[in-house]
C-alpha cells in the first residue's frame, strides 16, 4: 500500500506513474480534412456555473479545415470508477485499480504544420469574440463590432467549434489574461493568476520571503506540506474541476461526437488535464508543465498519454520551466511558473539555436506562434521531409528537485 511508504517516496512514485514508457503511436494516413465552424461560446459565471452562448450564424460563416489522423487513446471504462479511485487516493493515500478502454479515435494530424497553424488560430480566438479585430478567420481578419461573454464572468472561457457533420467538436480554452504577456486584461485576471500559482508553482507560489503565498503549506527551509498542498487544489476557484464540468456539458450537447481540446498557456495545461481525464486528443500551445499538477490532483494515470501534444519553442521561458526566481519576468509580475515536465509528447521548436531568438517572455504570446513560428515549414538538419519538429516525450525531467515534500504541519 502506498500509504505505508514515507511521504517523500510516495510523492516520487506518484510522479513516476506518469512517465510514459510506450513508443509514440505511428501516425496513420490522414483522412479527408474536417471543416469546422464556430457554434458556441462558453464561460463560467461568478458562482461557477457553466454557460453557453450560441453564435449567430452570420458571425460563424468562416470555416477551419483540419487534416486528421487516427490517434490511440485510453479512456476510463467508467467515470464513476475513475472518480472513486481519485477520491480514495486523495482521502486515504491508497491506490485503486482503474480499467481503461483503448480505442482509435479521429484526431488532428499534428505532423502537419497547416494543422497546427489552424489550431493555433482557433486557440487564439479563445481570447476574443467573433466580431473583434483580433479574431482569426481563414482568409484574414474580421473587423466588425465586438460582442461576447457576460462582462463580469470571471472564470474559464473560450469557444466551441463543430465540424459540418457534427462528428467532431473542438473545445478551445482561453489562457491567462495578463497585459504583461498578451496585451490585455479583463475580469478573469485574478482567477487566472490564482490557478497559475496553484498549479505550476512548487509550493503555493512561495518564491521569496516577501511573497504572499496562495496557500498556507510552506513550512520553512524549502519544505512544503504535501497534504496541505493537495487540499489547496480542491477549491471551487480551481479551473480543473470547472473544466471537467464543462467537458461533461459539451458531451451532453454532442453525445456522439469526438471531442478535441486545445488551448494556449494556462488554457493548454487545462486542456491537457481534462484530456488525460477523459482520453480526449489535446493540442496545447506554450503551456506551463502540468505533469506535477496531475499528480497532485491524484488523477489516475492511463497506460499512455500520447494523445496529448504540446507545442512550444525554446525562447519561451514558461513552458521551458525557466521563468523562475524573484527577479524573473514571471516573478516580477507575481507569477511562480516553476514546473518543467509535460504530459504526453512535445513538439519543441529550438528557436534559440536555429533561429537565434533570445529567451524573452514576450515570445509567449500565441500571436508570436502564429505569425513567426507556424507561418512556414520548419527546416532542421536531420529532420528533412518534415514540416514540424518530431514529437518526443519529456525525458529525464524532474520537477521541484530542490524542495522537500512531506507531513510537516503540526511538527516542530
C-alpha positions as YAML, in Angstrom:
chain: A
units: angstrom
residues:
- id: 1
  name: UNK
  ca: [0.00, 0.00, 0.00]
- id: 2
  name: UNK
  ca: [1.32, 3.42, -0.93]
- id: 3
  name: UNK
  ca: [0.18, 4.88, 2.39]
- id: 4
  name: UNK
  ca: [2.72, 2.69, 4.22]
- id: 5
  name: UNK
  ca: [5.61, 4.42, 2.44]
- id: 6
  name: UNK
  ca: [7.28, 7.65, 3.55]
- id: 7
  name: UNK
  ca: [5.59, 10.75, 2.14]
- id: 8
  name: UNK
  ca: [8.55, 11.81, 0.02]
- id: 9
  name: UNK
  ca: [8.79, 8.34, -1.55]
- id: 10
  name: UNK
  ca: [5.04, 8.24, -2.20]
- id: 11
  name: UNK
  ca: [5.30, 11.61, -3.93]
- id: 12
  name: UNK
  ca: [8.17, 10.36, -6.10]
- id: 13
  name: UNK
  ca: [6.31, 7.18, -7.03]
- id: 14
  name: UNK
  ca: [3.24, 9.23, -7.91]
- id: 15
  name: UNK
  ca: [5.33, 11.25, -10.34]
- id: 16
  name: UNK
  ca: [6.87, 8.11, -11.84]
- id: 17
  name: UNK
  ca: [3.41, 6.71, -12.58]
- id: 18
  name: UNK
  ca: [3.04, 9.49, -15.15]
- id: 19
  name: UNK
  ca: [6.20, 8.52, -17.03]
- id: 20
  name: UNK
  ca: [5.19, 7.25, -20.45]
- id: 21
  name: UNK
  ca: [7.42, 4.36, -21.49]
- id: 22
  name: UNK
  ca: [5.39, 3.49, -24.57]
- id: 23
  name: UNK
  ca: [6.57, 4.32, -28.04]
- id: 24
  name: UNK
  ca: [4.72, 7.12, -29.83]
- id: 25
  name: UNK
  ca: [1.98, 5.57, -31.95]
- id: 26
  name: UNK
  ca: [2.55, 5.53, -35.66]
- id: 27
  name: UNK
  ca: [0.72, 8.31, -37.45]
- id: 28
  name: UNK
  ca: [-1.77, 6.65, -39.73]
- id: 29
  name: UNK
  ca: [-2.63, 8.08, -43.15]
- id: 30
  name: UNK
  ca: [-4.53, 11.34, -42.94]
- id: 31
  name: UNK
  ca: [-8.18, 11.31, -43.85]
- id: 32
  name: UNK
  ca: [-10.20, 13.92, -45.66]
- id: 33
  name: UNK
  ca: [-9.85, 17.21, -43.75]
- id: 34
  name: UNK
  ca: [-12.69, 18.16, -41.46]
- id: 35
  name: UNK
  ca: [-14.38, 21.53, -41.79]
- id: 36
  name: UNK
  ca: [-15.24, 23.34, -38.53]
- id: 37
  name: UNK
  ca: [-17.38, 26.36, -37.75]
- id: 38
  name: UNK
  ca: [-17.85, 28.28, -34.52]
- id: 39
  name: UNK
  ca: [-21.09, 27.15, -32.86]
- id: 40
  name: UNK
  ca: [-20.89, 28.28, -29.22]
- id: 41
  name: UNK
  ca: [-19.05, 30.47, -26.77]
- id: 42
  name: UNK
  ca: [-18.52, 29.09, -23.27]
- id: 43
  name: UNK
  ca: [-17.87, 30.84, -19.98]
- id: 44
  name: UNK
  ca: [-18.11, 30.34, -16.23]
- id: 45
  name: UNK
  ca: [-20.22, 32.62, -14.06]
- id: 46
  name: UNK
  ca: [-19.01, 34.01, -10.74]
- id: 47
  name: UNK
  ca: [-20.84, 31.19, -8.95]
- id: 48
  name: UNK
  ca: [-19.01, 28.55, -11.07]
- id: 49
  name: UNK
  ca: [-21.89, 27.70, -13.41]
- id: 50
  name: UNK
  ca: [-21.03, 26.70, -16.99]
- id: 51
  name: UNK
  ca: [-22.89, 28.85, -19.51]
- id: 52
  name: UNK
  ca: [-23.08, 28.60, -23.30]
- id: 53
  name: UNK
  ca: [-23.98, 31.19, -25.89]
- id: 54
  name: UNK
  ca: [-24.97, 30.15, -29.38]
- id: 55
  name: UNK
  ca: [-23.21, 32.12, -32.09]
- id: 56
  name: UNK
  ca: [-25.28, 33.94, -34.68]
- id: 57
  name: UNK
  ca: [-24.75, 32.05, -37.99]
- id: 58
  name: UNK
  ca: [-23.69, 35.21, -39.85]
- id: 59
  name: UNK
  ca: [-20.80, 35.59, -37.38]
- id: 60
  name: UNK
  ca: [-19.75, 31.95, -37.81]
- id: 61
  name: UNK
  ca: [-19.63, 31.72, -41.58]
- id: 62
  name: UNK
  ca: [-15.87, 31.17, -41.71]
- id: 63
  name: UNK
  ca: [-14.66, 27.57, -41.77]
- id: 64
  name: UNK
  ca: [-11.47, 25.99, -40.44]
- id: 65
  name: UNK
  ca: [-10.12, 22.98, -42.34]
- id: 66
  name: UNK
  ca: [-8.04, 20.48, -40.37]
- id: 67
  name: UNK
  ca: [-6.36, 17.31, -41.61]
- id: 68
  name: UNK
  ca: [-6.81, 14.30, -39.38]
- id: 69
  name: UNK
  ca: [-5.23, 11.00, -38.39]
- id: 70
  name: UNK
  ca: [-6.18, 8.11, -36.14]
- id: 71
  name: UNK
  ca: [-4.92, 8.51, -32.58]
- id: 72
  name: UNK
  ca: [-4.88, 5.83, -29.90]
- id: 73
  name: UNK
  ca: [-6.38, 6.96, -26.61]
- id: 74
  name: UNK
  ca: [-7.08, 5.38, -23.24]
- id: 75
  name: UNK
  ca: [-10.36, 6.30, -21.61]
- id: 76
  name: UNK
  ca: [-11.57, 5.19, -18.18]
- id: 77
  name: UNK
  ca: [-14.06, 2.36, -18.59]
- id: 78
  name: UNK
  ca: [-16.25, 4.06, -16.01]
- id: 79
  name: UNK
  ca: [-16.30, 7.70, -14.95]
- id: 80
  name: UNK
  ca: [-17.58, 6.55, -11.57]
- id: 81
  name: UNK
  ca: [-14.59, 4.22, -11.11]
- id: 82
  name: UNK
  ca: [-12.18, 6.97, -12.20]
- id: 83
  name: UNK
  ca: [-13.50, 9.44, -9.65]
- id: 84
  name: UNK
  ca: [-13.74, 6.75, -6.97]
- id: 85
  name: UNK
  ca: [-10.05, 5.93, -7.46]
- id: 86
  name: UNK
  ca: [-9.15, 9.60, -7.35]
- id: 87
  name: UNK
  ca: [-11.12, 10.22, -4.14]
- id: 88
  name: UNK
  ca: [-9.62, 7.14, -2.49]
- id: 89
  name: UNK
  ca: [-6.15, 8.42, -3.32]
- id: 90
  name: UNK
  ca: [-6.97, 11.93, -2.04]
- id: 91
  name: UNK
  ca: [-8.60, 10.80, 1.21]
- id: 92
  name: UNK
  ca: [-6.61, 7.72, 2.17]
- id: 93
  name: UNK
  ca: [-3.41, 7.78, 0.06]
- id: 94
  name: UNK
  ca: [-4.45, 4.40, -1.29]
- id: 95
  name: UNK
  ca: [-4.41, 3.26, -4.90]
- id: 96
  name: UNK
  ca: [-7.40, 1.70, -6.63]
- id: 97
  name: UNK
  ca: [-7.33, -0.14, -9.94]
- id: 98
  name: UNK
  ca: [-8.89, 1.71, -12.88]
- id: 99
  name: UNK
  ca: [-9.88, -0.13, -16.05]
- id: 100
  name: UNK
  ca: [-9.04, 1.66, -19.29]
- id: 101
  name: UNK
  ca: [-10.62, 1.24, -22.71]
- id: 102
  name: UNK
  ca: [-8.17, 1.57, -25.59]
- id: 103
  name: UNK
  ca: [-9.54, 2.87, -28.86]
- id: 104
  name: UNK
  ca: [-8.53, 4.64, -32.06]
- id: 105
  name: UNK
  ca: [-10.25, 7.99, -32.50]
- id: 106
  name: UNK
  ca: [-10.03, 10.62, -35.18]
- id: 107
  name: UNK
  ca: [-7.69, 13.37, -34.05]
- id: 108
  name: UNK
  ca: [-5.75, 16.27, -35.54]
- id: 109
  name: UNK
  ca: [-2.73, 15.36, -37.66]
- id: 110
  name: UNK
  ca: [-0.04, 17.11, -35.60]
- id: 111
  name: UNK
  ca: [2.62, 16.07, -38.12]
- id: 112
  name: UNK
  ca: [1.40, 18.82, -40.46]
- id: 113
  name: UNK
  ca: [2.26, 22.49, -39.97]
- id: 114
  name: UNK
  ca: [-1.02, 23.69, -41.51]
- id: 115
  name: UNK
  ca: [-2.93, 21.67, -38.93]
- id: 116
  name: UNK
  ca: [-1.01, 23.27, -36.06]
- id: 117
  name: UNK
  ca: [-1.42, 26.72, -37.62]
- id: 118
  name: UNK
  ca: [-5.19, 26.35, -37.90]
- id: 119
  name: UNK
  ca: [-5.48, 25.01, -34.35]
- id: 120
  name: UNK
  ca: [-3.30, 27.87, -33.09]
- id: 121
  name: UNK
  ca: [-5.66, 30.38, -34.70]
- id: 122
  name: UNK
  ca: [-8.67, 28.67, -33.15]
- id: 123
  name: UNK
  ca: [-6.79, 28.75, -29.83]
- id: 124
  name: UNK
  ca: [-6.02, 32.45, -30.17]
- id: 125
  name: UNK
  ca: [-9.70, 33.13, -30.78]
- id: 126
  name: UNK
  ca: [-10.48, 31.91, -27.24]
- id: 127
  name: UNK
  ca: [-9.18, 35.29, -26.03]
- id: 128
  name: UNK
  ca: [-11.62, 37.32, -28.09]
- id: 129
  name: UNK
  ca: [-15.04, 37.42, -29.78]
- id: 130
  name: UNK
  ca: [-16.01, 36.56, -33.37]
- id: 131
  name: UNK
  ca: [-16.52, 40.18, -34.39]
- id: 132
  name: UNK
  ca: [-13.37, 41.61, -32.79]
- id: 133
  name: UNK
  ca: [-10.46, 42.88, -34.88]
- id: 134
  name: UNK
  ca: [-8.09, 40.24, -33.48]
- id: 135
  name: UNK
  ca: [-10.31, 37.29, -34.43]
- id: 136
  name: UNK
  ca: [-8.53, 34.93, -36.84]
- id: 137
  name: UNK
  ca: [-10.53, 33.73, -39.83]
- id: 138
  name: UNK
  ca: [-9.46, 31.57, -42.72]
- id: 139
  name: UNK
  ca: [-8.80, 34.40, -45.14]
- id: 140
  name: UNK
  ca: [-7.87, 37.31, -42.89]
- id: 141
  name: UNK
  ca: [-9.43, 39.46, -40.17]
- id: 142
  name: UNK
  ca: [-12.97, 40.22, -39.15]
- id: 143
  name: UNK
  ca: [-13.26, 43.91, -38.27]
- id: 144
  name: UNK
  ca: [-16.87, 44.06, -37.12]
- id: 145
  name: UNK
  ca: [-18.15, 45.42, -33.81]
- id: 146
  name: UNK
  ca: [-17.29, 43.02, -30.98]
- id: 147
  name: UNK
  ca: [-19.80, 41.14, -28.86]
- id: 148
  name: UNK
  ca: [-19.05, 38.45, -26.34]
- id: 149
  name: UNK
  ca: [-19.40, 36.94, -22.93]
- id: 150
  name: UNK
  ca: [-21.07, 38.42, -19.88]
- id: 151
  name: UNK
  ca: [-18.84, 41.33, -18.83]
- id: 152
  name: UNK
  ca: [-18.49, 40.18, -15.21]
- id: 153
  name: UNK
  ca: [-17.90, 36.45, -15.86]
- id: 154
  name: UNK
  ca: [-14.52, 35.92, -14.21]
- id: 155
  name: UNK
  ca: [-13.57, 32.30, -14.89]
- id: 156
  name: UNK
  ca: [-12.59, 29.86, -17.63]
- id: 157
  name: UNK
  ca: [-13.94, 30.78, -21.07]
- id: 158
  name: UNK
  ca: [-13.47, 30.10, -24.76]
- id: 159
  name: UNK
  ca: [-15.20, 28.81, -27.88]
- id: 160
  name: UNK
  ca: [-16.65, 25.60, -29.27]
- id: 161
  name: UNK
  ca: [-16.09, 24.72, -32.92]
- id: 162
  name: UNK
  ca: [-18.08, 21.90, -34.53]
- id: 163
  name: UNK
  ca: [-17.46, 20.04, -37.78]
- id: 164
  name: UNK
  ca: [-20.06, 20.34, -40.53]
- id: 165
  name: UNK
  ca: [-21.24, 16.77, -39.94]
- id: 166
  name: UNK
  ca: [-21.30, 17.14, -36.12]
- id: 167
  name: UNK
  ca: [-18.82, 14.26, -35.83]
- id: 168
  name: UNK
  ca: [-16.08, 16.27, -34.11]
- id: 169
  name: UNK
  ca: [-16.06, 19.12, -31.60]
- id: 170
  name: UNK
  ca: [-13.06, 21.32, -30.81]
- id: 171
  name: UNK
  ca: [-13.18, 22.88, -27.35]
- id: 172
  name: UNK
  ca: [-10.88, 25.92, -27.22]
- id: 173
  name: UNK
  ca: [-9.90, 27.18, -23.75]
- id: 174
  name: UNK
  ca: [-8.56, 30.65, -23.02]
- id: 175
  name: UNK
  ca: [-5.22, 31.01, -21.29]
- id: 176
  name: UNK
  ca: [-4.05, 33.58, -18.76]
- id: 177
  name: UNK
  ca: [-5.25, 37.11, -19.40]
- id: 178
  name: UNK
  ca: [-2.42, 39.40, -18.36]
- id: 179
  name: UNK
  ca: [-1.29, 42.59, -20.04]
- id: 180
  name: UNK
  ca: [2.38, 41.77, -19.49]
- id: 181
  name: UNK
  ca: [2.04, 38.71, -21.79]
- id: 182
  name: UNK
  ca: [-0.90, 39.06, -24.15]
- id: 183
  name: UNK
  ca: [-1.51, 42.78, -24.16]
- id: 184
  name: UNK
  ca: [-4.88, 42.59, -22.43]
- id: 185
  name: UNK
  ca: [-6.51, 42.08, -19.07]
- id: 186
  name: UNK
  ca: [-10.16, 41.56, -18.25]
- id: 187
  name: UNK
  ca: [-12.32, 40.09, -15.49]
- id: 188
  name: UNK
  ca: [-10.56, 36.70, -15.43]
- id: 189
  name: UNK
  ca: [-7.11, 38.05, -14.48]
- id: 190
  name: UNK
  ca: [-7.40, 37.37, -10.74]
- id: 191
  name: UNK
  ca: [-8.58, 33.76, -11.04]
- id: 192
  name: UNK
  ca: [-6.20, 33.07, -13.92]
- id: 193
  name: UNK
  ca: [-3.28, 34.15, -11.75]
- id: 194
  name: UNK
  ca: [-4.51, 32.11, -8.79]
- id: 195
  name: UNK
  ca: [-4.72, 28.97, -10.93]
- id: 196
  name: UNK
  ca: [-1.28, 29.59, -12.44]
- id: 197
  name: UNK
  ca: [0.28, 29.90, -9.00]
- id: 198
  name: UNK
  ca: [-1.54, 26.89, -7.56]
- id: 199
  name: UNK
  ca: [-0.92, 24.54, -10.48]
- id: 200
  name: UNK
  ca: [2.59, 25.44, -11.62]
- id: 201
  name: UNK
  ca: [4.48, 26.50, -8.52]
- id: 202
  name: UNK
  ca: [6.42, 24.15, -6.29]
- id: 203
  name: UNK
  ca: [4.83, 25.30, -3.03]
- id: 204
  name: UNK
  ca: [1.96, 27.81, -3.02]
- id: 205
  name: UNK
  ca: [3.93, 30.34, -5.10]
- id: 206
  name: UNK
  ca: [6.46, 30.80, -2.31]
- id: 207
  name: UNK
  ca: [9.28, 32.29, -4.36]
- id: 208
  name: UNK
  ca: [10.82, 34.58, -1.79]
- id: 209
  name: UNK
  ca: [10.31, 35.83, 1.76]
- id: 210
  name: UNK
  ca: [8.38, 38.89, 0.59]
- id: 211
  name: UNK
  ca: [5.81, 36.91, -1.41]
- id: 212
  name: UNK
  ca: [2.19, 36.42, -0.34]
- id: 213
  name: UNK
  ca: [1.50, 32.73, -0.91]
- id: 214
  name: UNK
  ca: [-1.72, 31.32, -2.38]
- id: 215
  name: UNK
  ca: [-1.94, 28.59, 0.29]
- id: 216
  name: UNK
  ca: [-0.53, 28.02, 3.75]
- id: 217
  name: UNK
  ca: [1.66, 24.97, 3.12]
- id: 218
  name: UNK
  ca: [5.20, 26.36, 3.28]
- id: 219
  name: UNK
  ca: [6.96, 25.08, 6.40]
- id: 220
  name: UNK
  ca: [10.32, 26.81, 6.11]
- id: 221
  name: UNK
  ca: [13.71, 25.72, 4.77]
- id: 222
  name: UNK
  ca: [12.36, 24.62, 1.35]
- id: 223
  name: UNK
  ca: [9.88, 22.24, 2.99]
- id: 224
  name: UNK
  ca: [6.25, 22.00, 1.90]
- id: 225
  name: UNK
  ca: [3.40, 20.07, 3.48]
- id: 226
  name: UNK
  ca: [2.14, 17.68, 0.81]
- id: 227
  name: UNK
  ca: [-1.34, 17.06, 2.23]
- id: 228
  name: UNK
  ca: [-1.94, 20.79, 2.63]
- id: 229
  name: UNK
  ca: [-0.76, 21.36, -0.93]
- id: 230
  name: UNK
  ca: [-3.15, 18.79, -2.36]
- id: 231
  name: UNK
  ca: [-6.10, 20.16, -0.37]
- id: 232
  name: UNK
  ca: [-5.45, 23.58, -1.86]
- id: 233
  name: UNK
  ca: [-6.21, 22.20, -5.33]
- id: 234
  name: UNK
  ca: [-9.77, 21.15, -4.49]
- id: 235
  name: UNK
  ca: [-11.34, 24.60, -4.15]
- id: 236
  name: UNK
  ca: [-14.10, 25.88, -6.43]
- id: 237
  name: UNK
  ca: [-11.78, 28.53, -7.85]
- id: 238
  name: UNK
  ca: [-9.57, 25.85, -9.40]
- id: 239
  name: UNK
  ca: [-10.25, 25.60, -13.10]
- id: 240
  name: UNK
  ca: [-9.69, 21.82, -13.36]
- id: 241
  name: UNK
  ca: [-12.98, 20.89, -11.68]
- id: 242
  name: UNK
  ca: [-14.78, 23.56, -13.68]
- id: 243
  name: UNK
  ca: [-13.18, 22.21, -16.86]
- id: 244
  name: UNK
  ca: [-14.42, 18.69, -16.10]
- id: 245
  name: UNK
  ca: [-17.93, 20.10, -15.73]
- id: 246
  name: UNK
  ca: [-17.51, 22.00, -18.99]
- id: 247
  name: UNK
  ca: [-16.42, 18.85, -20.83]
- id: 248
  name: UNK
  ca: [-19.42, 16.95, -19.50]
- id: 249
  name: UNK
  ca: [-21.72, 19.72, -20.71]
- id: 250
  name: UNK
  ca: [-20.20, 19.52, -24.19]
- id: 251
  name: UNK
  ca: [-20.71, 15.74, -24.30]
- id: 252
  name: UNK
  ca: [-24.34, 16.34, -23.38]
- id: 253
  name: UNK
  ca: [-24.69, 18.72, -26.33]
- id: 254
  name: UNK
  ca: [-22.85, 16.38, -28.72]
- id: 255
  name: UNK
  ca: [-23.13, 12.84, -27.30]
- id: 256
  name: UNK
  ca: [-21.88, 11.07, -30.44]
- id: 257
  name: UNK
  ca: [-19.01, 13.38, -31.34]
- id: 258
  name: UNK
  ca: [-15.27, 13.04, -30.85]
- id: 259
  name: UNK
  ca: [-14.07, 15.93, -28.69]
- id: 260
  name: UNK
  ca: [-10.68, 17.59, -29.08]
- id: 261
  name: UNK
  ca: [-9.23, 20.07, -26.60]
- id: 262
  name: UNK
  ca: [-6.94, 22.96, -27.48]
- id: 263
  name: UNK
  ca: [-5.56, 25.88, -25.52]
- id: 264
  name: UNK
  ca: [-2.72, 28.30, -25.03]
- id: 265
  name: UNK
  ca: [-0.69, 28.85, -21.85]
- id: 266
  name: UNK
  ca: [-2.89, 28.07, -18.83]
- id: 267
  name: UNK
  ca: [-5.63, 27.03, -21.27]
- id: 268
  name: UNK
  ca: [-3.30, 24.45, -22.82]
- id: 269
  name: UNK
  ca: [-2.43, 22.94, -19.44]
- id: 270
  name: UNK
  ca: [-6.11, 22.75, -18.52]
- id: 271
  name: UNK
  ca: [-6.85, 21.12, -21.88]
- id: 272
  name: UNK
  ca: [-4.19, 18.51, -21.09]
- id: 273
  name: UNK
  ca: [-5.51, 17.78, -17.59]
- id: 274
  name: UNK
  ca: [-9.06, 17.42, -18.93]
- id: 275
  name: UNK
  ca: [-7.80, 15.37, -21.87]
- id: 276
  name: UNK
  ca: [-5.99, 12.90, -19.62]
- id: 277
  name: UNK
  ca: [-9.16, 12.58, -17.54]
- id: 278
  name: UNK
  ca: [-11.37, 11.68, -20.49]
- id: 279
  name: UNK
  ca: [-8.90, 10.32, -23.04]
- id: 280
  name: UNK
  ca: [-9.58, 13.15, -25.49]
- id: 281
  name: UNK
  ca: [-7.00, 14.32, -28.07]
- id: 282
  name: UNK
  ca: [-5.22, 17.51, -26.96]
- id: 283
  name: UNK
  ca: [-3.02, 20.11, -28.65]
- id: 284
  name: UNK
  ca: [-1.59, 22.67, -26.21]
- id: 285
  name: UNK
  ca: [0.45, 25.71, -27.22]
- id: 286
  name: UNK
  ca: [3.14, 27.24, -24.96]
- id: 287
  name: UNK
  ca: [1.57, 25.56, -21.92]
- id: 288
  name: UNK
  ca: [3.20, 25.50, -18.48]
- id: 289
  name: UNK
  ca: [4.23, 22.00, -17.44]
- id: 290
  name: UNK
  ca: [1.29, 20.14, -15.93]
- id: 291
  name: UNK
  ca: [2.62, 16.68, -15.01]
- id: 292
  name: UNK
  ca: [3.17, 17.68, -11.37]
- id: 293
  name: UNK
  ca: [-0.35, 19.13, -11.20]
- id: 294
  name: UNK
  ca: [-1.78, 15.83, -12.48]
- id: 295
  name: UNK
  ca: [0.00, 14.03, -9.64]
- id: 296
  name: UNK
  ca: [-1.16, 16.50, -7.00]
- id: 297
  name: UNK
  ca: [-4.72, 16.28, -8.32]
- id: 298
  name: UNK
  ca: [-4.48, 12.48, -7.88]
- id: 299
  name: UNK
  ca: [-5.57, 11.82, -11.46]
- id: 300
  name: UNK
  ca: [-5.34, 8.09, -12.20]
- id: 301
  name: UNK
  ca: [-2.60, 7.51, -14.76]
- id: 302
  name: UNK
  ca: [-3.65, 5.89, -18.07]
- id: 303
  name: UNK
  ca: [-1.36, 3.40, -19.86]
- id: 304
  name: UNK
  ca: [-0.22, 6.16, -22.22]
- id: 305
  name: UNK
  ca: [-0.67, 9.91, -22.64]
- id: 306
  name: UNK
  ca: [0.47, 10.07, -26.27]
- id: 307
  name: UNK
  ca: [-2.86, 11.59, -27.29]
- id: 308
  name: UNK
  ca: [-1.63, 14.84, -25.70]
- id: 309
  name: UNK
  ca: [0.65, 17.03, -27.82]
- id: 310
  name: UNK
  ca: [2.46, 20.11, -26.53]
- id: 311
  name: UNK
  ca: [3.79, 22.68, -28.99]
- id: 312
  name: UNK
  ca: [6.27, 25.30, -27.79]
- id: 313
  name: UNK
  ca: [9.62, 26.90, -28.56]
- id: 314
  name: UNK
  ca: [12.81, 27.26, -26.56]
- id: 315
  name: UNK
  ca: [12.76, 31.08, -26.37]
- id: 316
  name: UNK
  ca: [9.61, 30.99, -24.24]
- id: 317
  name: UNK
  ca: [10.70, 30.58, -20.60]
- id: 318
  name: UNK
  ca: [7.26, 29.49, -19.35]
- id: 319
  name: UNK
  ca: [6.90, 26.02, -20.96]
- id: 320
  name: UNK
  ca: [10.66, 25.57, -20.64]
- id: 321
  name: UNK
  ca: [10.41, 25.97, -16.86]
- id: 322
  name: UNK
  ca: [12.93, 28.81, -16.95]
- id: 323
  name: UNK
  ca: [10.74, 31.73, -15.81]
- id: 324
  name: UNK
  ca: [11.69, 31.26, -12.16]
- id: 325
  name: UNK
  ca: [13.04, 33.30, -9.30]
- id: 326
  name: UNK
  ca: [12.19, 36.64, -7.74]
- id: 327
  name: UNK
  ca: [13.94, 38.66, -10.45]
- id: 328
  name: UNK
  ca: [12.48, 36.76, -13.43]
- id: 329
  name: UNK
  ca: [9.81, 38.32, -15.63]
- id: 330
  name: UNK
  ca: [7.25, 35.97, -14.08]
- id: 331
  name: UNK
  ca: [8.42, 36.69, -10.55]
- id: 332
  name: UNK
  ca: [8.29, 40.45, -11.02]
- id: 333
  name: UNK
  ca: [4.68, 40.11, -12.19]
- id: 334
  name: UNK
  ca: [3.78, 37.87, -9.22]
- id: 335
  name: UNK
  ca: [3.67, 34.52, -11.04]
- id: 336
  name: UNK
  ca: [5.52, 31.40, -9.87]
- id: 337
  name: UNK
  ca: [5.85, 29.28, -13.03]
- id: 338
  name: UNK
  ca: [8.30, 26.69, -11.72]
- id: 339
  name: UNK
  ca: [7.35, 23.31, -13.22]
- id: 340
  name: UNK
  ca: [9.27, 21.74, -16.12]
- id: 341
  name: UNK
  ca: [7.71, 18.36, -17.01]
- id: 342
  name: UNK
  ca: [4.88, 17.87, -19.52]
- id: 343
  name: UNK
  ca: [2.45, 15.03, -20.06]
- id: 344
  name: UNK
  ca: [2.27, 13.35, -23.45]
- id: 345
  name: UNK
  ca: [4.64, 14.30, -26.25]
- id: 346
  name: UNK
  ca: [6.32, 17.59, -27.09]
- id: 347
  name: UNK
  ca: [6.89, 19.31, -30.43]
- id: 348
  name: UNK
  ca: [9.76, 21.54, -29.36]
- id: 349
  name: UNK
  ca: [10.92, 24.26, -31.76]
- id: 350
  name: UNK
  ca: [14.53, 25.12, -30.93]
- id: 351
  name: UNK
  ca: [14.25, 28.75, -31.93]
- id: 352
  name: UNK
  ca: [17.19, 29.78, -29.76]
- id: 353
  name: UNK
  ca: [19.70, 27.53, -31.55]
- id: 354
  name: UNK
  ca: [18.32, 27.52, -35.08]
- id: 355
  name: UNK
  ca: [16.70, 30.95, -35.41]
- id: 356
  name: UNK
  ca: [18.78, 32.96, -32.97]
- id: 357
  name: UNK
  ca: [15.82, 34.04, -30.84]
- id: 358
  name: UNK
  ca: [16.57, 35.41, -27.39]
- id: 359
  name: UNK
  ca: [14.77, 33.99, -24.37]
- id: 360
  name: UNK
  ca: [12.02, 36.54, -23.76]
- id: 361
  name: UNK
  ca: [8.66, 36.35, -22.03]
- id: 362
  name: UNK
  ca: [7.15, 38.39, -24.87]
- id: 363
  name: UNK
  ca: [7.54, 35.39, -27.19]
- id: 364
  name: UNK
  ca: [4.92, 33.57, -25.07]
- id: 365
  name: UNK
  ca: [2.05, 35.23, -26.92]
- id: 366
  name: UNK
  ca: [0.02, 32.92, -29.18]
- id: 367
  name: UNK
  ca: [0.24, 35.60, -31.89]
- id: 368
  name: UNK
  ca: [4.02, 35.12, -31.94]
- id: 369
  name: UNK
  ca: [3.48, 31.41, -32.56]
- id: 370
  name: UNK
  ca: [1.08, 32.06, -35.41]
- id: 371
  name: UNK
  ca: [2.92, 34.88, -37.16]
- id: 372
  name: UNK
  ca: [6.56, 33.95, -36.56]
- id: 373
  name: UNK
  ca: [6.74, 30.21, -35.92]
- id: 374
  name: UNK
  ca: [4.00, 28.39, -37.82]
- id: 375
  name: UNK
  ca: [3.89, 30.69, -40.84]
- id: 376
  name: UNK
  ca: [6.38, 28.49, -42.73]
- id: 377
  name: UNK
  ca: [7.70, 24.93, -42.65]
- id: 378
  name: UNK
  ca: [10.37, 24.08, -40.09]
- id: 379
  name: UNK
  ca: [13.71, 23.13, -41.59]
- id: 380
  name: UNK
  ca: [16.36, 21.43, -39.47]
- id: 381
  name: UNK
  ca: [19.27, 19.17, -40.25]
- id: 382
  name: UNK
  ca: [18.40, 15.54, -39.60]
- id: 383
  name: UNK
  ca: [14.65, 16.16, -39.93]
- id: 384
  name: UNK
  ca: [14.39, 16.53, -43.69]
- id: 385
  name: UNK
  ca: [10.96, 15.99, -45.18]
- id: 386
  name: UNK
  ca: [9.17, 17.19, -42.05]
- id: 387
  name: UNK
  ca: [7.17, 20.40, -41.75]
- id: 388
  name: UNK
  ca: [7.29, 20.43, -37.92]
- id: 389
  name: UNK
  ca: [9.84, 19.07, -35.42]
- id: 390
  name: UNK
  ca: [9.46, 15.46, -34.34]
- id: 391
  name: UNK
  ca: [7.21, 14.94, -31.33]
- id: 392
  name: UNK
  ca: [9.02, 13.38, -28.37]
- id: 393
  name: UNK
  ca: [8.21, 12.63, -24.74]
- id: 394
  name: UNK
  ca: [9.79, 14.73, -21.98]
- id: 395
  name: UNK
  ca: [12.58, 12.52, -20.63]
- id: 396
  name: UNK
  ca: [14.98, 12.89, -17.70]
- id: 397
  name: UNK
  ca: [12.70, 15.60, -16.35]
- id: 398
  name: UNK
  ca: [12.32, 16.33, -12.63]
- id: 399
  name: UNK
  ca: [10.08, 18.96, -11.05]
- id: 400
  name: UNK
  ca: [10.95, 20.93, -7.91]
- id: 401
  name: UNK
  ca: [14.09, 18.91, -7.14]
- id: 402
  name: UNK
  ca: [15.24, 21.42, -4.51]
- id: 403
  name: UNK
  ca: [12.08, 21.10, -2.40]
- id: 404
  name: UNK
  ca: [11.22, 18.56, 0.29]
- id: 405
  name: UNK
  ca: [7.60, 17.43, 0.44]
- id: 406
  name: UNK
  ca: [6.11, 15.58, 3.39]
- id: 407
  name: UNK
  ca: [3.96, 15.78, 6.52]
- id: 408
  name: UNK
  ca: [5.37, 18.77, 8.35]
- id: 409
  name: UNK
  ca: [2.37, 20.65, 9.73]
- id: 410
  name: UNK
  ca: [1.99, 20.44, 13.48]
- id: 411
  name: UNK
  ca: [5.54, 19.18, 13.90]
- id: 412
  name: UNK
  ca: [8.32, 21.17, 15.46]
...
